[in-house]
Amino acid sequence: MRVVVFGFQIWGTETLKALLEAGHVVPLVLTHPESSDPHEQLWPNDVRPLAAAHGIDVLVARSANDPDIKGRLRALEPDLLILSNWRTWIDPELAAIARHGALNLHDGLLPAYGGFAPLSWAIANGETEIGVTVHRVEPELDGGDILLQQRLALAPHETVADALHRTVPLFGSLAVEAVSLIGSAQAVFTAQDKSCSTFYHKRSSRECCIDWARPRHEVRNLIRAQSAPFPPAYGLLGADPLFILHAIDSVRDYRGTPGRILSGVPEGVVVLCGGPGAQGLVLHTVQTIAGPSISAAQFRFSGHRYFRAATSGAQSIG
């Protein structure tokens, strides 16, 4: 089939690579310009070198809804448009240019976790499953009928980086499967249950600031959801952030005031969280804003006995 790929970063590269290896014709690739946003630079893997190696023309644009781009696509007469980490809205006129419309690959289990950073939000919310969904591109962002969905069990210790490494390969394999189903007239689409739909915004430093009054499992999940190389979760020691890179539940049942820093244990330093039941969370690896990552047992808390409440400084980073 003739497939135009709208791809960005590692997700777009994996999708394009798989389609080419499957023998599909890709006459054009659209990608976004490089971004100055540090969050956008975590997984660059620019799709352009792969396209150039196969003699494929590339258009760089923030939006594909420009009349000139639509004219270029009409001249190519594509069978299908495939979107992989495409960040901007596609209007219905553009999607209708291809004979079979447009499909989007989304790293969330729709109808839940539409929108942005679905893996981070899922882990922060304590989900035990993640996955990738292939759905029609409709005017409602991430709201189109579902063609394919692959689920993966998520272990309690896995971080967002672990989840990303496991889901990225699915973008290529599911794109190839989707094109095959459409090409063989075997595609069956299922409408999303809108009563189960959730849509999330982009994450920022505010979402990374730890509220120690939350239950221990919620704090631990936030640290997993913001693992390296993503912007890490942090607590506030006075005016300064202390990034928490790794933490585990304490074996002993500690209780008391949320945010209280207790004496060290062999695994690290215990901090109390809120909620009923055991409150002790052992900080294992930490990092200052300008220093290297170190064992929490090595970090000098310099007389600090408490982390500040998150509400008093949640937006102090970047």
C-alpha positions as CSV (number, residue, x, y, z in Angstrom):
1,M,0.0,0.0,0.0
2,R,1.0,3.6,-0.4
3,V,1.3,5.0,3.1
4,V,2.2,8.6,4.1
5,V,3.8,8.6,7.5
6,F,3.3,11.5,9.9
7,G,6.1,10.6,12.4
8,F,8.1,12.3,15.1
9,Q,11.0,11.1,17.3
10,I,11.6,7.4,18.1
11,W,8.0,6.5,17.6
12,G,7.9,7.8,14.1
13,T,11.2,6.2,13.2
14,E,10.1,2.8,14.5
15,T,6.9,3.1,12.5
16,L,8.5,4.1,9.3
17,K,11.2,1.4,9.6
18,A,8.6,-1.4,10.1
19,L,6.4,-0.2,7.2
20,L,9.4,-0.1,4.8
21,E,10.6,-3.5,6.0
22,A,7.1,-4.9,5.3
23,G,7.4,-3.7,1.7
24,H,5.0,-0.8,1.8
25,V,5.6,2.2,-0.4
26,V,6.1,5.4,1.6
27,P,6.2,8.4,-0.9
28,L,6.3,11.1,1.8
29,V,7.1,11.6,5.5
30,L,5.9,14.5,7.5
31,T,7.6,15.4,10.8
32,H,7.7,18.2,13.3
33,P,10.6,20.7,13.7
34,E,13.1,20.2,16.4
35,S,11.8,21.6,19.7
36,S,13.6,23.7,22.4
37,D,11.4,22.1,25.0
38,P,13.7,19.8,27.1
39,H,10.8,17.3,27.4
40,E,10.7,17.0,23.7
41,Q,14.4,16.2,23.4
42,L,14.4,13.1,25.6
43,W,13.9,10.7,22.8
44,P,15.0,12.5,19.6
45,N,15.7,9.8,17.1
46,D,14.9,12.1,14.2
47,V,12.9,10.3,11.4
48,R,14.7,12.3,8.7
49,P,17.9,10.2,8.4
50,L,15.9,7.0,7.9
51,A,13.7,8.7,5.3
52,A,16.7,10.1,3.4
53,A,18.4,6.7,3.4
54,H,15.4,5.4,1.4
55,G,15.1,8.4,-0.9
56,I,11.8,9.5,0.7
57,D,10.9,13.2,0.7
58,V,10.3,14.8,4.1
59,L,8.2,17.8,5.0
60,V,8.8,19.5,8.3
61,A,5.7,21.2,9.8
62,R,4.1,21.9,13.1
63,S,0.7,21.4,11.5
64,A,-0.3,19.4,8.4
65,N,-3.5,21.3,7.8
66,D,-1.8,23.9,5.5
67,P,-3.4,24.0,2.0
68,D,0.0,23.4,0.3
69,I,0.5,20.2,2.3
70,K,-3.0,19.1,1.4
71,G,-2.3,19.7,-2.2
72,R,0.9,17.7,-2.0
73,L,-0.9,14.8,-0.4
74,R,-3.7,14.8,-3.0
75,A,-1.1,14.6,-5.8
76,L,0.4,11.5,-4.2
77,E,-2.9,9.7,-4.0
78,P,-2.0,7.7,-0.8
79,D,-4.0,4.7,0.3
80,L,-3.6,5.5,4.0
81,L,-2.1,8.1,6.4
82,I,-0.3,6.7,9.5
83,L,0.3,9.1,12.5
84,S,3.0,8.1,15.0
85,N,3.7,10.6,17.8
86,W,2.2,13.4,15.6
87,R,1.5,16.3,18.1
88,T,-1.1,18.5,16.3
89,W,-4.7,18.1,15.3
90,I,-5.6,16.7,11.9
91,D,-8.7,18.2,10.3
92,P,-11.2,15.9,8.6
93,E,-10.5,17.2,5.1
94,L,-6.8,16.1,5.4
95,A,-7.7,12.7,6.8
96,A,-10.1,12.1,3.9
97,I,-7.4,12.6,1.3
98,A,-6.2,9.0,1.6
99,R,-8.4,6.3,0.2
100,H,-8.7,4.6,3.6
101,G,-8.4,7.7,5.8
102,A,-5.9,8.1,8.6
103,L,-4.9,6.0,11.6
104,N,-3.1,7.1,14.8
105,L,-0.9,5.1,17.1
106,H,-1.3,6.1,20.7
107,D,0.6,4.8,23.7
108,G,-2.4,4.5,25.9
109,L,-5.2,2.0,26.3
110,L,-8.0,4.1,24.9
111,P,-10.7,5.1,25.7
112,A,-8.7,5.7,29.0
113,Y,-5.6,7.9,28.9
114,G,-6.2,9.9,25.8
115,G,-4.1,13.1,25.4
116,F,-0.6,13.5,26.6
117,A,2.0,11.5,28.6
118,P,-0.3,8.5,28.9
119,L,2.5,6.2,30.3
120,S,3.5,8.6,33.0
121,W,-0.1,9.3,34.0
122,A,-0.9,5.5,34.0
123,I,2.0,4.7,36.3
124,A,1.3,7.7,38.6
125,N,-2.3,6.4,38.9
126,G,-1.1,2.9,39.8
127,E,-2.3,1.1,36.7
128,T,-1.2,-2.5,36.3
129,E,-1.6,-2.5,32.5
130,I,-0.2,-0.3,29.7
131,G,-0.3,-0.6,25.9
132,V,-0.7,0.9,22.5
133,T,-3.9,1.6,20.5
134,V,-4.4,2.0,16.8
135,H,-7.5,4.1,16.0
136,R,-9.1,6.2,13.3
137,V,-8.2,9.9,13.2
138,E,-11.4,11.8,14.0
139,P,-12.1,15.5,14.8
140,E,-12.1,14.5,18.5
141,L,-8.5,14.0,19.5
142,D,-7.8,10.3,20.4
143,G,-11.5,9.6,20.1
144,G,-11.7,7.6,16.9
145,D,-12.9,4.0,16.5
146,I,-10.3,1.4,17.6
147,L,-8.8,-1.1,15.1
148,L,-6.1,-2.7,17.2
149,Q,-5.0,-2.6,20.8
150,Q,-2.1,-4.5,22.5
151,R,-1.9,-4.7,26.3
152,L,1.1,-5.3,28.4
153,A,1.2,-6.2,32.1
154,L,3.1,-3.6,34.2
155,A,5.0,-4.9,37.2
156,P,5.0,-2.8,40.4
157,H,8.7,-2.0,40.1
158,E,8.6,-0.8,36.5
159,T,9.2,2.8,35.7
160,V,8.1,5.0,32.9
161,A,11.4,4.4,31.1
162,D,10.8,0.7,31.3
163,A,7.3,1.1,30.0
164,L,8.5,3.3,27.1
165,H,11.1,0.7,26.0
166,R,8.5,-2.0,26.0
167,T,5.8,0.0,24.1
168,V,8.0,1.7,21.4
169,P,8.5,-1.6,19.4
170,L,4.7,-2.1,19.3
171,F,4.3,1.0,17.2
172,G,6.1,-0.6,14.3
173,S,4.4,-4.1,14.6
174,L,0.9,-2.7,15.1
175,A,1.3,-0.2,12.2
176,V,2.2,-3.1,9.9
177,E,-0.7,-5.2,11.2
178,A,-3.1,-2.4,10.7
179,V,-2.1,-1.7,7.1
180,S,-2.3,-5.4,6.4
181,L,-5.9,-5.6,7.8
182,I,-7.0,-2.6,5.8
183,G,-5.3,-3.8,2.6
184,S,-7.0,-7.2,2.9
185,A,-10.4,-5.7,3.7
186,Q,-10.4,-7.5,7.1
187,A,-10.3,-4.4,9.3
188,V,-13.0,-4.3,12.0
189,F,-13.3,-1.1,14.0
190,T,-14.9,-0.7,17.4
191,A,-16.4,2.5,18.7
192,Q,-14.8,3.8,21.9
193,D,-17.0,3.7,25.0
194,K,-17.2,7.4,25.8
195,S,-18.4,6.7,29.3
196,C,-14.9,5.3,30.0
197,S,-13.0,8.1,28.2
198,T,-10.4,10.1,30.1
199,F,-8.1,12.8,28.6
200,Y,-4.9,14.1,30.2
201,H,-2.9,17.2,29.8
202,K,0.9,17.5,29.4
203,R,2.9,17.0,32.6
204,S,4.9,19.8,34.0
205,S,7.1,20.4,37.1
206,R,4.0,20.9,39.1
207,E,3.1,17.2,38.6
208,C,6.6,16.2,39.6
209,C,6.5,17.8,43.1
210,I,5.8,15.3,45.8
211,D,2.9,15.8,48.2
212,W,4.1,13.9,51.2
213,A,0.5,13.9,52.6
214,R,-0.5,11.5,49.9
215,P,-0.4,7.7,50.7
216,R,2.9,6.0,50.4
217,H,1.9,4.0,47.3
218,E,0.9,7.1,45.5
219,V,4.2,8.8,46.2
220,R,6.1,5.7,45.1
221,N,4.1,5.6,41.9
222,L,4.9,9.2,41.2
223,I,8.6,8.5,41.5
224,R,8.2,5.6,39.1
225,A,6.2,7.8,36.7
226,Q,9.0,10.4,36.6
227,S,12.1,8.2,36.4
228,A,15.2,9.1,34.3
229,P,15.5,10.4,31.7
230,F,12.2,12.1,32.3
231,P,12.1,15.1,34.7
232,P,12.3,13.4,38.1
233,A,9.9,13.7,41.1
234,Y,11.2,15.9,43.8
235,G,10.6,17.1,47.4
236,L,11.4,20.5,48.7
237,L,14.1,21.1,51.4
238,G,13.6,24.7,52.2
239,A,13.7,26.5,48.9
240,D,15.7,23.8,47.1
241,P,14.4,20.7,45.3
242,L,15.8,17.3,46.1
243,F,15.1,14.9,43.2
244,I,14.0,11.4,44.3
245,L,15.3,8.9,41.7
246,H,14.4,5.7,43.4
247,A,12.5,4.7,46.5
248,I,11.1,1.6,48.1
249,D,8.6,0.8,50.9
250,S,10.1,0.5,54.4
251,V,10.0,-2.9,56.0
252,R,9.3,-1.5,59.4
253,D,5.9,0.2,60.1
254,Y,6.8,3.8,60.6
255,R,4.0,6.4,61.5
256,G,3.9,10.1,62.1
257,T,3.8,13.5,60.4
258,P,3.9,13.4,56.5
259,G,7.2,14.8,55.2
260,R,9.1,14.0,58.3
261,I,12.7,12.8,57.6
262,L,13.7,10.0,59.9
263,S,17.1,8.4,60.6
264,G,18.7,6.3,58.0
265,V,18.3,2.6,57.5
266,P,20.6,0.2,55.5
267,E,18.7,0.9,52.3
268,G,18.6,4.7,52.6
269,V,16.6,7.3,54.4
270,V,13.0,7.0,55.6
271,V,10.5,9.8,54.9
272,L,6.9,9.6,56.2
273,C,4.0,9.8,53.8
274,G,0.3,10.3,54.7
275,G,-2.7,8.1,54.5
276,P,-3.8,5.2,56.7
277,G,-1.5,2.2,57.4
278,A,2.3,2.1,57.0
279,Q,3.8,5.5,56.1
280,G,7.5,4.9,55.7
281,L,9.1,5.3,52.3
282,V,12.8,4.7,52.0
283,L,14.6,7.1,49.7
284,H,17.3,5.1,47.9
285,T,18.8,7.4,45.3
286,V,18.6,11.2,45.2
287,Q,20.1,14.1,43.3
288,T,20.4,17.9,43.9
289,I,19.6,20.3,41.1
290,A,23.3,20.7,40.2
291,G,24.9,17.5,41.5
292,P,25.2,13.8,40.5
293,S,22.9,11.1,41.7
294,I,24.0,9.6,45.0
295,S,22.7,7.2,47.7
296,A,20.3,9.0,50.0
297,A,22.3,7.6,52.9
298,Q,25.2,9.8,51.6
299,F,23.2,13.0,51.2
300,R,23.6,15.6,53.8
301,F,20.2,16.8,54.9
302,S,21.9,19.7,56.7
303,G,19.5,19.9,59.7
304,H,16.3,19.6,57.6
305,R,13.8,17.5,59.5
306,Y,10.9,17.9,57.1
307,F,10.2,18.3,53.4
308,R,8.1,21.3,52.7
309,A,4.5,20.9,51.8
310,A,4.0,20.6,48.0
311,T,1.4,23.4,47.9
312,S,3.9,26.0,49.0
313,G,6.4,25.5,46.1
314,A,5.1,23.0,43.5
315,Q,6.1,25.2,40.6
316,S,9.6,26.1,41.7
317,I,11.4,24.0,39.0
318,G,11.8,25.2,35.4
